[in-house]
Every structure is written in C-alpha cells, then in structure tokens.
C-alpha cells in the first residue's frame, strides 16, 4: 500500500510547533494552543532548524519532560535552535534547557515542588498581561534555574522557586517553571494566549470552518480525476471523513459499509439514512452477516473472535472494492481513512507527512498491504474533539457527531462466550435500553462510553410466582479524557434502577443486572 499523502499547506495558518521532550502533558499543550486559535504540531526534541522553519512558525514551545538536563540520555534540542529569530516558550524542562543553553545554571532544588504553588508575578505585562499578581500554578519539578545572568529578567517566583518565570533580554526566549496547560493553573490559558497573541503576534485563524475550506481546496488537487473509496463504519472518524470528501469531491467518492451481523440495533438503518438519504453519498452496503456469524460458531476466546472478524472483514472489503473498480468510470486510486493526530503521534515524531515515521492505522479494519491504494487521510492533523467540531461544521447530525466509540468487532466483544443469533438479539435490546435511559437522563455527553455486556452465566430469579434461570447483564459506563485511563461513571442510582427494571421487564431471557465499578487500569473499558 502506498504512503499517505501529505496534509494541505498550512502556510496561511499561524503555527506554533512544539518540541516534545517527553512531557505527559505534551498533547494537552498542543490542544491548548489550538483552542486559542493557532495551529500546533508536535516535533521531535532535536528537530533541525530547517524542519522547524518549514512550518513558517510564529513561535515555538519547548515542552516539559521527566529528565534532568545533565542526566545521561536526556533529550537535547538542536544546537542551533536558539539562533532562530522566533519567540520561544520553555515549559518546565524546556525552560531549564533553554536557560542553560543561554548561560544560566540549572541545579537540583532544595525543595522539590509537586502540586499547587502560589506564584508571585513581578512583571504584569507581556506574558503575564491581565494575570493577577498572586495566582495559583501547578508545579512538577525537582530541578530549577538559579543564578541567572544579567541577560535574563526574572518575571515571577514562588516561595521555594526564586526563578519561576524568565525572559531573556536579547533573545526572544521565555521560560515557565510551572505548567500553564493544565487546569490546575487557573490562569494558564491566559498565559498561553498572551504568548500566542502578545508575544508571537498570531491572529487566531485556526478555525474548523477554515480547515474544512482548506481541505476542500486541497483534496481535489491530490485526487485529480480518480475515484476514492472510504470504509464507513458509522463511527465519528469515518463519518466525518466521508462527509468531508463528499463535500470536496462528491462525484468521485464511494463509501463501503459492511454489515457484519454484530451491529447495534438499527445501526445499519442509521448509517444508510444519514449518508445515502441526507448526504446523497454513493454508499454500498454489504450484508455479510451470515459469513461472519458462521465463522464465529462455537468460538468463545476473545482473541480468536477478533482474529476471525478481522480476516473476514478484509476479505469482504476487498471484494467490495473490486466491485467498485469493476463498475468502470474513473479508476479507484485512493483509500480514505480516519487517521487522527494522536495516531500520528503514537507512530513517532517528525513532520506529519513523513510516511516513514507513521504507523498505518486502518480504521476500516486492518487492511492488507496488497490493496494497492494510496491513502488519503484528511483528519490526520486533528484531535478527537476537533473532529467532532468539524462534523458539526459539515452538518452531520448530533447522533453521529457525539456518538460514543464502538469497537471494531462490534457486539462480539460485548457478548461473552458463544455468539448466537438469540444471544445477539438479547444484547441488542439491553444495549438500546441502556443508551435510551442515559440519553434521557442527559448523561450521554457527560460519559464517554456506555454499553451493556451479556455475560456467559445464568442466575436464579423469581418472576411472578415462578422460578427463572436466565442470563445476567452488566452495565458499563466510564468517564475518560484519552481512553488510556478511565474511571467508572457515578451514574445516579435512580437512573440505574430504571435501566435495571426496564431490562428485566422488557427483555426475555434476563433476570439480573449488575453495574461494573472497575476503573482502567486495572480493568479495560471493554470486557473482551
């Protein structure tokens, strides 16, 4: 499979690259910059000046990191970095490294600071314009800058950190020992905005409507007269890709939706009505449910389920793609998929268009290399919340834009044990009730994933005057920002009571409902 095509030129957008020195907050810094109206991109800590300047940056941020600058193997920037004539903001480790390279000393602090601290600001202009002279900030450091030379101005301090913020007098370098990007620094966003607007002179042009128009101009130049196929799952990412491509090249797009028999209730109808009727997209629906369910007969191991589903999906999608090619008309050259910026970050640093650094994330189910399509990934510069914002700009309905993630193997990993038509029917009904009541209680957007799980156990119950011996359903609801960690959602008891009563009374074959109160880690969000 060919490499992904580069993103459109962002030369007309104010850009603030971020050198990543290993901070756990680095993606948050990028998001804060974008929320403030400038584009951000993460680069390797030793990115060359040439690579940085390709982005035509208005400024540069050096992130924090866990290392000490004099430790063996500590990340370093390019030796010529500070010769660039652009404003730079060093955060925590970034401040220490930049200050050290400009002649200041970095030493082990007498008292490490972890957590909230009171910042005393001595210069309330520029970086600290509009910020109270005494404010709370979030510290996380064991080293700190001391004995700054006459070339630095100290802008702020804490009781245990005399040099908590600096400005170099001759170079456009600023440093913050605290983390402005976290919510525990109440005026941190104001400080970042001051850097972006007051120091760097940005104009706030990073907006989803502008991104959409830019992509609509760029995509036709890449595609030319060829056709594009898009694997449409009904999830947020693939749906937004489909809507964006349909706006940019409406007569050259074909979407393929595979019904694997493991979908939620009315899922196929929702996808068809949204994209075929509302968006007027060339949508090919492939009903392969019989083939998938035949593969899964008697299989209970979750890894084996995933493997069988993945292999069958590849086969079905390949045949569907071949049929699109056989239809004639413009040749099919491109495969569109919903790779997001976190996928790019996971694959290694570097320019977002450098294919050698990028792991292929096939949203349509792990497609093989021999499909021989070139990838087109119009969302590769976006975070998840930005994809949702783009979906709104494109006019997708809230039921698509704000829907919770749904696993690629579908209900197969929420139906523990053997997969049968009868058990799938039970799970679909339970899942619909759970989602209906979560929506009715106005909790859908307050949670990030909510679903039902059909367990491979039966329990004794009493219904009416008779004994029952039926299935057990678990309800799972989590709150998370990044899905790497998650906490179980504190759903009100009255909502849980309604869910339980409805499932037991309305779904034949279930007589017990339990609520999962496990966090991730040690548990996972999905049960399989």
N, C-alpha and C positions, 0 to 999 in steps of 0.2 A: 504494500500500500504506500502511496506517495506521501510525502511530508505535508503537514498542514500549511496552508497559505498564510502569509503574514497578515497582521491586522492592518487596517487602513492607516494612512499617515495621520499622526496626531500633532503635526507641526502647528496647527492652528489652535491648539488647546494648551493652556497653561499647565505645565507638567512639573511635578516635584518628585524626582526619583528618590528612593530610599535605599541606602546601603544596609543590608541585613547582617548584623554582627551576632545573630543568634538569639535575639530577644524573643521571649514568649509573647510579647505584645506587638510584634512587628506587623502582623496583618491588621491589627487594630489601628496602628499608626496610619497605614495606607487607607483604611476606611475613613478615619477622621479627616484626612486631607481631602478625600473625595467628597465627603459630606460638606466640607467647607467650600467646595466649588472648584477645586483644582484636580487635575488627573494625577494619579500616583502609580508608580511601578516599582517593584522590588528588584534590586540588582545584587549581585554578589559583592561581598565586602571589598574585594580587591579589583572591582571593575575599573577598567582603564579610563583615563580622561576622555579618550576618543569615544568609547562606548557610551559614557555618560552624556557627552555633548551631542550625540546623535539624537537624543530626545529633546534637544533645544530647551534645556531646563531653565525655569525661572528661579529655582533654588534647589537645594539638596539637603536631605536629612540623613544623619548618621545614627542608626538605631542603638539601643542598649544591647546588652549581652551579658552572659554569666561569667566571662573570663576576667582575669586581671591583665592589664596591658603588657606586663613584663613576664607573664607565665609562658612556659613553653607551648607552642602551638596556638597561642592566642591569635585571633584573626586581626589582620592588619589591612589598612587601605593602601591604594597605590601611592608610591612615594611622591608623585607629582599632584596628588589630589588637591591639596590646599593652595596650589598655584592657580586653580581655576577661579576666574573672576565672577563667581556667582555666590549669593548668600548661602550659608550653610548653618544648619542647626544640629548640634550634637546632643543626644539624649543619653544620660547615664554613661555607659561605656563609651558612647560616641563623643560625649563631652570630654571624658578623660583622655581618649585617644587624640582628639583634635587639639586639646590644650597642651598635651605632652609634646606633640609634634611642633607646636608653636612656642615651645620653650618653658612651659610650666611644669611643676613637679606633681606626680601622682603617687600617693602613699597609702598605706593601709590605715584606715580611720581608727582613731582611738575608740570610738563608739560607733558601731555599725548602725545604720538606720533601716528598719524594715517596717513599713506601715505608714500611718499618717504622721505628718510633722507640720509644724507651723512655719510658714515661710515669711520672712521679713524682707520686703522689697524696698530697695533704696533708690531705684530709678524707675519712676512710674511713667515711662514713655516708651515708644517703640515696641519692644517685645511685650512689655507689661502695661501698655496703654489700657486704661479702663479696668485694671485688676486691682482689688483692694490692697492696701499696703501690707496688711497682715492677712494671710489666707492659708487654707489647708492644702497640702500637696501629699502625693504618695511617693514614698522613698523605698528603694530596694537596692542598697549598695553597701559594700564593705570597704571599697577604696574611695578616695576622694582627691580632688585637686587642692594643692596648697602652694604657698609661696609663689603666687602668680607674679610675673614680671611686670615692669612698668608698661608693657604693651597691652595689658588687659585692664578692663574695668570690671569690678565686682558689682553685679546688679542685685543680688539677693543672697540671703543666708538663712540658716536655721540655727537653733541653739547648739547643735553638735556638728554642723557643717558650715564653716565660715564662708566657703565659696560654693554656693548652691546654684548660682547662675552667673555667667560671664559674657562679656563682649570684647572681642579683640579690637584694638584701636586702629590697626592698619589693614587688617583683613576682614572680609565680611563674614566672620565666624562668630556664632553664638553658641553657648552651651548651657544645658539644664541638667542638674544632677538628679532631678525628680522626673516622674513620668506624667507628662501632660495629657497623654492619650487615654488614661483610664478614668472611669467615672469617680474614683476616689479623690481625684484632683478636680474640685468643683469648677474652677476657672481654667482648667487645662485647655478646653476647646477655644476659649478666648485667646489664650497664649498662642496656640497653633494658628488661629485665624490672624492674629497680629503678625506672625511670621509670614504667612502666606500673602497677606494683603499689604501690610505696612512695610515689611522688610523686602519681600520679593516682588511686590507690585503686580500681583495677579489680579485678574478682572472677574473671576468667578464664572468662567464659561463652561465648566464641566456639568452638563445637564443631560438627562436621558433623552429629551426631545432632540437635542443637538446630536447626541450619539446615534440615534435612530436615523436621522437625516444623513449623517456622515456615512453610515453603513449602507444606506440605500444608494448612495452615490458610488461607493467602493465595490460592492458585490457585483454589479453588472460588469465592471472592468475586469474582474477576476474570472467570472463565469463565461463571458463572451456569448456565443450562440449555443453553448452546450446546456444540457439538462442537469438538474440536481435532484438526487433522491434524499429523503430525510426519514430516518426511523422515528416514528412518532409513537411515544409510549403513553401520552396523556399527562405526564408529569410536567412540572413547571418549566424545566430547562428545554426539553424537546418541543414543548408547545410554543414557547417564546421564539425559539429558532425558526419553527415553521411559520409563525405569524410574520416574523421579520423578513424571511425570504419571500414569502408571499407578497409582501409589500414591495420588495425590491425587484423581484423577477417573477411576477405572478403566472406568466405563461410557460415558465421553464422549470417549475417545481412539481415533483410528485412525492407525496408522503405515503409511507407504508406503515400500517397499524396491524400488528399481529395479535389476534385473539387466541391466547394460549389456554383458554378454559380455566384460568386461575385468577381472573379479574374480580374486582369488587362488583357488587350488584349495580347494574345499569351503567357500568364503566364504558362499555363499548358504545352504548347509545349516547352517552355524554360526549365522547370524543367525536363521534360521527356528526352529531347535531352542531357541535361547536365549530368544527373545521370544514365540514362539507357544506353545511347549510348557511352558517353565519359568515365564515371567512371565504367561502367559494374556492376551496383548495382541491386540487386533484388528489383525492385520498383513496388509496387502495387498501381495503380491509381484507385480511387473510384469516379465515377461520381455520385454525389448525388445532382446535381444542381436542379433537379426537386423538390426533397423533401424540400430543403432549401427555394426555391422561393415560394413553396406552403405555407410553414409556415409563410412567410413574407407578404402574400397577405393582402393588406389593412392596414398594420401596419405602423405608422408614428413616434411613440415615439422612440427615440434613445435607451433608456434603454431597452425597450421591444424588439427591434431588437437584441441587444446584448444578451439578455437572451435567445431568441428563437434560435439564431445561436449557442450559446454555448451548449444548451441542444441537439440540433440536431447533432452537431459535436461529442459530447460524444457518442451518440447512433451509429453514422456511424463508428466512430473509433473502438468502442467496437466490432461491428460486423466484421469489417475488421481484427481486432486482433484475433477474434475467428476463422476466416477462415484460418489465418496463422497457428494457433495451430492445426486446423483440417487437415492440409496438411501432417502431420506426420513429420518424421525426428526428428532432435534434438528438445527437448522441449523448449518452449519460456519461459524464466525466467526473462528477463530484458527488461525494457523500457528505451531508451536513450532520453535525452532531453538536451537542450542547456542552462542550468542554468549558468549564469556568476557570477563573483566575486561580482559585485555590488548587485546582488540578495541576495547573502550570507550576505553581509554587512547589507542590509536592514532588515535582519531577526534577527539580534542580533549578538553580538560579541562572540568570542570563537574560538576554534580550528575548522578549516574549515570542519573537518569530524565529528563534534559533531552534530548529527542529531537533538537533542532536541532544538538546537538554530536556526534551519534553517527552514524557511517557504518554502513550496514546490512551485516552480514556474514552472507550466506545460506549456511549450512552445507550446505543441500540442493542447491547448485549454481548460485547466482546467479539467483534467481527474479525475474521481472519485476514492475514496479510495479503492473500491472493485475490481479494475482491478487486484490486487494481483500480480503485477510485482514488482521486485526490481528495483530501479532507478540506472542508471549509467550516470554520469554527468561529462564527461571528460574535460569540459571547465570551471568548477566551480572555478578554480584559476585564470582565465583570465579576463582582462578588454576588452571592445569592440574593441579598436584599436589593442590589441594583438590577438583577434580572427581573425580580418581581416589579420593580418600578418601571422597567422597560415594557413589561407585559401590560401594565396599566396604560402607558402611553400608546401602545399598539391597539388598545381597545379590547383586550381579552377579558372575558367575564371574571369576576372575583372568584367564582368556583374553581377556575383553573389557576389564576394568579396566586391565590393564597392557599392552595391545597397542600396538605401535609405530604411528606415523602412516602412513596410506596415502593417496596422492594422489587428489584428486577424479577425474581422468581415468583412474585405475586403471593397469593394466599398459600402457596405450597410451604412457605416457611412460617406461616401462622397457623397451620393445621398440623399439629404434631402427630407423628405416627403415620399410618397409611392414608393415602389420598384416594377418596372415592367421591362419586357424584353426590351421594347422600350427605356425607360429611361436609363437602364444599357448600352445599345448599344451606346447611345449618349455620356455618361460619358466616356466609354472606348475610343472612338475616340478622345475626347477632351484631356483626360489624356495622350494618346500616343503623341499627337502633343506637349503638354507642355514639356514632357520629351525629345522628339526629339530635340526641339529647345534649351533646357537647355544644353543638351549634345553638340550640335553643337556650342554653344557659349562658350564651355569649362567652364561651371559653375556648373557641376554636383558635383564635389568633393569640390567645394567652398561653396556649400549649403549642408544642412543635411537632408532636406525633402522638396520635391516639388511635388505638385499634383493639380488636378482640382477638383472642387466641383460643382455639379449640384444643383442649388437652386430650391426651390418649388415655384418660382414666374415666371411670364411671363411679358415681356415688349414690348412696341410698337416699331417697327422699320420700315425702308424703305429699300427695296432691289429691285434694278431695278426701275420700275415705280410703284411698288405695296407696300401696307402696309402689315407688318408682325406683328404677335403677338406670339412671341416664347420665348424659355427658356433663362435664364441667367446663365452664368458660372462664378464662382470665381476661380482665380488662387492664390494658397498659396505657398509661399517659405520662409523658415526660416533658420537662422544660429544659431547653438547652440553647446555647448560642452557636455552637460549632459542630454539634453531634459527636465530637470526640469524647466529651464527658456529658453526662446528663443526670438530672435529679428527677425523682418521681414527682409528678404533679399532685399538689394537695387539692384534689377535686372535692368540693363541698359534699358532705355526707348525704344531703338531701338529693343531690344530683346522682350520686352513686346508687341511692335507694331506688330512684326512678329507673335507672338503667337496669338494675338487677331485677326489679319487678317486671319490667317490660319483657326482658329476655326470657325469664322463666314462664311468664304467662303467654307470650306470643310465639315462642319458638319451640316446636315439638322436638323432644329429644334432649332438652337441657333442664336440669333441676337444681343447678348450683352455679353461682357466680362469685369469683374471688377477684381481689384487686391487688395488682403487683406493686409492691412498695420497695423495689430494688433500684438502686442507683447504678450508673455506669461511670467508672468501674465499681464493683467487680462484675456486675451483670452487664450484658449487652442490651441495647434497646429492643431489637428483635429477639425472639425466643430461639430461633434457629439461624 
